[in-house]
Amino acid sequence: MSSGTLFGLAGAALVGIGLFGMLVRTEPLLRILCFNLLGGGVFLVFGAVARRGAGAGFGGDPVPQAIILTGLVVAFAATALAVALVLRLASAEDKR
């Protein structure tokens, strides 16, 4: 089994675990964590697909790498915003 296949399978497993957690968990912070896990799996699958194309004899394409890097930065910013909103909602409920 090649490394591209292993990365693809690991990414698919992360997507499955993240999706299961999103459906089962009710706590907001755990749902954010599961959503990040799902996103990381998608990035890993996308990277595995790009690597597999480069391994088939085609030239390496930097566009998928740039998209993954941009997606990671956006996911980090969205996670920080989501955690801040959950903490603000929790503190507002405590004041009531």
C-alpha positions in Angstrom: 0.0 0.0 0.0 1.4 3.4 -1.0 1.7 6.4 1.3 -1.0 8.3 -0.7 -3.5 5.5 -0.1 -2.7 5.4 3.7 -3.1 9.2 3.9 -6.4 8.9 2.0 -7.7 6.2 4.3 -6.6 8.1 7.4 -8.4 11.2 6.1 -11.5 9.2 5.4 -11.4 7.8 9.0 -11.0 11.4 10.4 -14.0 12.5 8.3 -16.1 9.6 9.6 -15.1 10.2 13.3 -15.8 13.9 12.9 -19.2 13.4 11.3 -20.2 10.8 13.9 -19.2 13.3 16.7 -21.1 16.1 15.0 -24.3 13.9 15.0 -23.9 12.5 18.5 -22.5 15.2 20.7 -24.6 18.0 22.1 -22.0 20.0 23.9 -20.9 23.1 21.9 -17.1 22.8 22.5 -17.1 19.1 21.6 -19.1 19.9 18.4 -16.5 22.5 17.5 -13.7 19.9 18.1 -15.5 17.3 15.9 -16.0 19.9 13.2 -12.3 20.6 13.2 -11.6 16.9 13.1 -13.9 16.6 10.0 -12.1 19.5 8.4 -8.7 18.1 9.0 -9.8 14.8 7.4 -11.0 16.7 4.3 -7.7 18.5 4.1 -5.8 15.2 4.4 -7.9 13.5 1.7 -7.4 16.5 -0.6 -3.7 16.4 0.0 -3.6 12.6 -0.7 -5.5 13.1 -4.0 -3.1 15.8 -5.1 -0.1 13.6 -4.1 -1.5 10.7 -6.0 -1.7 12.8 -9.1 1.9 13.9 -8.8 3.0 10.3 -8.2 1.4 9.2 -11.4 4.1 11.0 -13.4 2.5 14.4 -13.7 4.3 17.4 -12.5 3.8 18.5 -8.9 1.1 21.1 -8.7 1.4 23.7 -5.9 -2.2 24.8 -6.1 -3.6 22.0 -3.8 -0.9 22.7 -1.3 -1.8 26.4 -1.3 -5.5 25.6 -0.9 -4.9 23.3 2.0 -2.7 25.9 3.7 -5.3 28.6 3.2 -8.0 26.3 4.5 -6.0 25.5 7.6 -5.6 29.2 8.4 -9.3 29.9 7.8 -10.3 26.9 9.9 -8.1 28.2 12.8 -9.7 31.6 12.6 -13.2 30.2 12.5 -12.4 27.9 15.4 -11.1 30.8 17.5 -14.3 32.8 16.7 -16.6 29.8 17.5 -14.8 29.2 20.9 -15.1 32.9 21.7 -18.8 32.9 20.9 -19.4 29.8 23.0 -17.6 31.2 25.9 -19.5 34.5 25.6 -22.8 32.6 25.5 -21.8 30.5 28.5 -20.9 33.6 30.5 -24.2 35.3 29.5 -26.1 32.3 30.7 -24.3 32.4 34.0 -25.2 36.0 34.6 -28.9 35.2 34.3 
